Structure formats: C-alpha cells, structure tokens
Amino acid sequence: MNSDEREALAKKRFFLLSAMRFASVIFVMMGIANVGGRLFPDAAPYLGYGFLLVGALDFFLIPVLLKKAWAKQDANKG
C-alpha cells in the first residue's frame, strides 16, 4: 500500500469516526429534548433516557470497537 492509499484510508476512517461521534451527540441531544418534553411530548421520558444511554455508549464505545476492527483488518492485509 503506497502513501496515497494509506492517506485515503485514513481520511475515510476519520470521516466515519467523526460521523459516528456526531450521530452519538445527536442521540444525546434528542434524549435531553425528550426528557424536557420538547421532542415527542406524548412519549414517556423513558424514551429520552434511552436516547441518552444509547448516545453516551455510542460516543465512548464505538471508537474503541472501530479501532479494534481496523487493527484486525490491517493485520490481515499485511
């Protein structure tokens, strides 16, 4: 793999990681809005707590899982 291919792969992975973190923050914001009664007011606030939990777990867990998967993928290539 040459340097251009490595750079393209790194950019792709960085974009994916950033998109996943952004989505996690959106989930957290949706949870806060739901608990406050601004989003889905007919739904119980438990839906908001679920959004908060999923968003927080995704924010901290997804990067670790992606790094492990990418390391395994790189080890299989080389």
Secondary structure as UniProt FT lines:
FT   HELIX           3..35
FT   TURN            36..37
FT   TURN            41..42
FT   HELIX           45..77
//
